[in-house]
């Protein structure tokens, strides 16, 4: 049985690589003991044929590995 690919929304923070953008995903996580919400962020390399610029909000979709660190594509 196949699983659905992950779809994440984030902001482009770098567009210097050819056909690749760095997308930062921010989320809130509840602290297990104290209950306070903490901001967490993670950066993903994503394949980008269109050529988005820094600051653009984009959605990325999980795909087959395209390189060692790049396994998402901008949709």
C-alpha positions in Angstrom: 0.0 0.0 0.0 1.4 3.4 -1.0 1.4 6.3 1.4 0.5 9.9 0.6 3.4 12.3 0.1 3.9 15.0 2.7 2.8 18.5 1.7 4.2 21.3 3.8 3.8 25.1 3.6 6.7 27.5 4.3 8.6 30.6 3.2 11.5 30.7 0.7 14.7 31.8 2.6 17.3 31.3 -0.1 17.2 31.0 -3.9 20.9 31.0 -4.7 21.2 27.4 -5.9 20.3 26.6 -9.5 16.7 25.1 -9.7 16.6 24.8 -5.9 15.2 26.8 -3.1 15.6 26.5 0.6 12.1 26.5 2.3 11.8 27.1 6.1 8.8 25.4 7.8 7.7 26.9 11.1 5.5 25.1 13.6 4.3 25.4 17.2 5.0 22.5 19.6 3.6 22.2 23.1 6.2 21.6 25.8 5.4 18.2 27.4 5.9 19.3 31.0 5.1 23.0 31.1 2.4 23.3 28.4 3.9 26.4 26.8 4.0 26.5 23.0 7.5 26.7 21.5 8.4 27.8 18.0 10.3 25.2 16.0 11.6 25.6 12.5 13.3 23.3 9.9 14.7 24.0 6.5 14.2 21.8 3.4 15.9 21.9 0.0 13.2 21.8 -2.7 13.3 21.5 -6.5 12.0 24.6 -8.2 11.5 24.9 -12.0 9.6 28.2 -11.8 12.1 30.3 -9.9 10.5 31.6 -6.7 12.2 34.5 -4.9 13.1 35.0 -1.2 10.0 35.7 0.9 7.5 33.9 -1.3 5.1 31.5 0.5 5.2 28.1 -1.2 3.9 24.6 -0.7 6.4 21.7 -1.1 5.6 18.1 -1.8 7.7 15.0 -0.9 9.1 13.3 -4.0 11.8 10.8 -5.0 15.3 11.8 -3.9 16.8 14.2 -6.5 20.2 14.6 -4.7 21.7 13.9 -1.3 19.6 16.5 0.6 16.8 17.4 -1.9 13.7 15.2 -1.7 10.9 17.8 -2.0 9.5 19.8 -5.0 7.6 23.1 -5.1 4.0 22.7 -6.1 
